[in-house]
Amino acid sequence: MKKITIAIDGFSSTGKSTLAKQLAKELEYVYVDTGAMYRAVAYFAMQYKFIGADFFDKAALIESLPKIQLEFRYNADLGFAEMYLNGENVEKPIRTIEVSSFVSKVAEVSEVRAKLVEQQQEMGTNKAIVMDGRDIGTVVFPNAELKIFMTASAETRAQRRFDELQQKGDNVSYEDVLKNVVERDYIDTHREDSPLIIADDAIEIDNSYLSREEQFAAVLELINDVVKTV
């Protein structure tokens, strides 16, 4: 079967990563979670006190970008690759609500986006890749053979995220999670550099009322249709 590039974009907490992992496993493709890369940079900024509730020293973060080394390492027990920041496994800390509250602000910085987009494009040189994020189909892989844009209501996404955090033992309220979702939507869609938009040739999927199994089956069918024509 011919190998293609699959770009999955969409709003936060729409299950992009879950779908991408499913597809990569089924197709034996490389999976790249670009959100984890931006989260890792946000976590780095938090560690070095470059960002907080009421401040953001963008200049200091930009100056420190050469010191940030990001790497995905496959975990056979989990069945997917985990995010490493400067040699440290940060998969768990980058998924907290605190990091979520800063990641969109960090992702607005053009120098951050340029550094990560370059790495992402290198990863996709040989195709056979599934990548999810905010600008994959519009900036990273504008020529991807299949582009998916995922959406759902803010309330639905907040509930999913809230349930996920509760299962991990995080003490958060639904109201705080919903506020974070809405704020991230606004920042992602209004930033000057690579805002979250639907590519002209992307297929939009509203999964507010779709199960993971239904969504997976629908996208697999789309992939099969695309492969026949390339």
N, C-alpha and C positions, 0 to 999 in steps of 0.2 A: 504494500500500500504506500502511495506517495506521501512523503512527510510534509506537513504544513506548519505554519505559525498560527497559533490561536491566541488572540488578544481579548482579555476579559476586563472590561471597565465597569464602573458603576459607583453608586453611593456606598457609604460605610454600612457595615452590618447587613449586606444583602446576600452574604454567603458566597462571595466571589472565590475566596480561598478554598472553601469546601468543595465547590464545583471544580475548580482548577485541579485540586489534588485528585479528585475522582477521575477526571479525564486523563491526567498524566499517568495514573496507575493503569487505567484501562488500555491506553494507547502506547504505553511504555515510552512516554515523552519526558523531557526535563520539565520540572515545575519550578517557577520562580515567583515568590511572594514579594512583590516590590513594596507592598505596605510595610513588611517587616524591615525592609531596608530604611525607609523613612522613619519608622518607629525607633530603630537603633540609633539613628542620628539624633532624634529628639531625646532619647535616653542619655546619649553622650552629652548633649547640651545641658540636661538636667544635672548630671553628675558634676559637671564643671561649673555649675551655677551661671550658665549663660542665659537661662530662661527660667521664669517663675510666673506666679500668678499675675504680677503687675509689672514685669519687665522682660525684655528680650534684647540681649546684646548680640545683634546679628553680626557685627564686625568681628567680634571675638570668635564666633562660630565659624565664619568664613575663613578666618586666619588659621583655624585649627583643622580645617577639612583634610589637609595632607596627613594628619595624624590619625585619621579614621580609616581603619581597615575592616571591610565587611566581607563575610564569607558564609556560604551555606555549606553545612556538613550533614551528610545523610545519616539519619539515625535508623538503623535496621529494626530496632524494637518498636519504634513508633510508625515506621513506614513512610517517613517524609524527612526532608532536610530542615535542620534548625538553624537559626540565625546566630552567628558569632560576631562579636564586636571586639576587635583587637585581641583575638584569641580566646575571649570569654563567651561562654554560652549565655545569651541574654534572652532566649526564647520566652521564658516566663515573665521577667520584669517588663519587657516591652509591651505586654498585653494588658497592663493595668489601666484603669480609668484615668490615672494621673498622666500617663504617657499619651493616652488618647486625647487628653485636653490640650496637649501642646503639639501633636504631630502635624496638624494641618498648618499651623503657623510656621513650623520649621520647613514644611514642604513648599511654602510660598517663596522661599529664598531661592532666587535664580541660580546662584552658585551651587547650592545643594542639589537642585534638580539637574543641572548640567553634569555634575560629578556622577550622580546615580544613573542618569539616562545613558551616559557613555558606557558604564559597566553593563547595563541591561542589554544594550544593543550588541555588545560583544558576546554576551551569553547566547544570543539568538542567531548567531552567524550561520549555524548549520541547520536551522529550522528544527522540526520535531520538538517544539517547545510550547508550553502553556504558561502564559504570564498574566497576572492580574494586577490591577492598580487603578489609577485615575486617568492616565494619559497614554495607555499602551497602544490603543488603536489610532490615536490622533498624533502622537509624537514619537513614541519609541518604535513602533512597528506600523507606520502608516500604510504599508503594503501587505499587511497580514492577510492571509487568504480567508480567515474567518474572524469577524469581530462581533463580540457579544457585549451588550450594555445592560447591566442588571439594575433593577430598581424595585422599590416596595415602599409602602407608606412609612413615614417617620415613626409612627406609633408601633407598627409591626416590627421594624428594625430595632427600636429601643427595647421592646419586650424580649426579642431574641438575645440581644446583647446583655440585658439584665439577667436573664436565665443563665447565660453562659458564665457570667461573673459570679453569680450566686453558687453555681456548681463548683467553682474554683475556690469558694470560701471568702470571696471579697465582700466586704461590708459596704454596699452601695444601695442607694434608693433608685427606684424606677424613674422618679422625677429628675434626678441628677443625670441619669443615663440618657433620657429623652432630651434634656437640655444640651448635652454633649453632642448628640446626633444632629440636632438642629443647627448648632453652632458650626459643626464640621461641614455640614451641607452648604451653609452660607459661604464659609471661607473657601471650600473646594471649588465652588461654582463662580466665585467672584474674584479670585486671584488673577493678577495680570499675566503671570507666566504659566502657560499650559493649564487653563481652567478646566474643570470637569465638564465636558460636553459630549454629546453623542456624535460619533463619526457619521458622516453621510451614508456610509455603506455598512453601518453596524445594525445588528438585529437586536431590538429591545425586548427584554424579558422582564415582565412584572411578576415577581414570585411571591406576592403577598399571600396568595392562596394556593401555591404549588408546594407539594412535598419535595424533598430532595430527590426522591426516586423519579418523580414525574419530570422534574427539571433536567435531571441527568439523562433520561431517555430522550427527551426532546432535543437536547443539544447534541447528543450522539448522532441522532438522525440528521441534524444540520451538518455535522462533520462529514458523515458519509456522502451527503449530497455534494458538498464542496469538493471532496477528494475525487469524485467522479468527473469533475469539470476542469481540474487543474492539470 
